[in-house]
Amino acid sequence: MTYWDPIPIVRACVPGEPLPGNAHWVPAYSPPWGAWPDAWARRDWRNVPGPFYGAGTDTCWVGREVAPAHVLHNDDSGDEFVYRQPRDAQETYRVIAAAFQDPMAGYQCDGDERWTPELVRQWWSERGRVREFRLENGRPALPGEALPEL
């Protein structure tokens, strides 16, 4: 398996022009990328490693509507996170559409510059905490809430 880099697709998107494959996804403004300098530190722990992640998104849940194979929201606050990274151009356009519809500009695409092998190993070793917390408490964890021992 090889890594597919979606960043050239991101850079080719032009504000005011429809995203290829769907004429009603029209980015009306410059990409939200980099709007929050501290986004990496604020990212939702549910985001999977890769270039895209959610950090302080709005709770309007539109990301799940346009990119259901990639974006979910937590049940308590509605913040969106990327649970599957895109694997081709069309999937990338869907994640971009989710980002452009977030009024808080909480999506970022600099994850590949920030994930390290150690952070990925840590994420992988803790990936079961979503299921563990839900099984033990009947709901997802709230921000800052202690998770069960794995």
N, C-alpha and C positions, 0 to 999 in steps of 0.2 A: 504494500500500500504506500502511496506517495502523498505528500502534503499538497493540497490545492490552495493556492494563495488568492484570497478574494480582494485584496487591497487594490490591484489594478482596476477592478470593476468599481470599487468605491471612488477612486480618483477620477474615473471617467464620467461620473454622474455630474450633470450640469443643472444648477438651479433654474427652475422655470421650464425645463424640458421633461417630458414624461420618462419614467423609467422604462427601459425596453421590456416588452412583454405585457405591459398593463398601462394603458393610456391614462387611467385616472389616478395613478400614483405620480403626482407631479411635485417634486421638491420645490417649494416656493421660496426657499431661502438657502443660504449657504449651509453646508453640512454641519450638524451639531457637534461633530467630533472636536474634542478639546475644549468644550465650553466650560467644563469644570476641572480646574487644575488638580484638585484632590480626588478626582473620580476613582482612581485605582484604589485608594484607601477606603472609599465609601462603597465599593462594589458589593453587590449582594453575594453572599457566600454560596448561593445555589448556582451561579454562573459556571459553566464548564470551561476548561482551558481553551483558549483560542483567541482570535483577534477581537471578536465582539463580546461586549458585556454590558449589563445594566447597572447603573449606580445612581440612585436618587431619581428614578423615573417617576412619572406621574401615575396616578392610580386609575386612569381612564380605560385601561385594558385593551386599547386598540391594537397593540402589538400582537396579541394572541389572535386577533381577527385576521390580520394580514399575513402573519407568519406563524400559523399554528404548529408547524413542524419544528419550530425553533424557539418560540417565545412562550413563556408561561408567566403567571403572576402568583405571588404568594397570597394565601387566603385571607390573611389578617389586614395587611395594608394595601394590597393590590399592586405593590411595586413589581415591575416586570424584570425578568432575567432571561438570559439566553441558555437554554438547556441543551441545545444541539447547534453546533456551528454549521454554516452553509458548506455544501460540497460542490456547488457549481454556480454558474452565473444567475440562473433563475432563483435559486434559493438565496443568493446574496442580495438580489433585488428585493426580495421579500423582507429580509432583515433590515435593509436600508429603508424600506417603506415604513417599517415599524419605528425606526429611529426618527425619521422625519415627522412622524405623527405624534411624537412625544413632546408635549409643550414645555417640559422641563429640560429638554436636551440631555437626558440622562444616559443615553446610549453612547458607548465609546467603541473605537475600533483599533486601539493601540495595545491590545492585550498581548499580541505576539512579541512586542517590545518589552513587556513586563513579566510575563510568565517565565520562570526559570525552571530547570529540571527539578530542583528541590521543592519549589512551590507546587509543581504538578504532582510530584510524589506525595506531598502533604495533602493536596486536594483529593487524590486518589485514595489515600488511606482513610480519609474522613467521609468519603462519598455516601456511606451508609447512614450518616446521621440524619438525613431527611426522613428516611423510612423508620429508623429507630425512634426518633422523637414522635413521629406521627403515631406509631404503634403504642408507645408508652403513654402519650398524652391526648391522643385523638385529634390533634391539630398540629400545624407546623410551628416551629419555634418563632418567637417574637425577636426582633433585633435586640442583641445583648443578653438574651435569655440563655441560661446554662443548658447545655445539651447532655444527654445521658452518656455515661462511659461506654465506649465501644469494646 
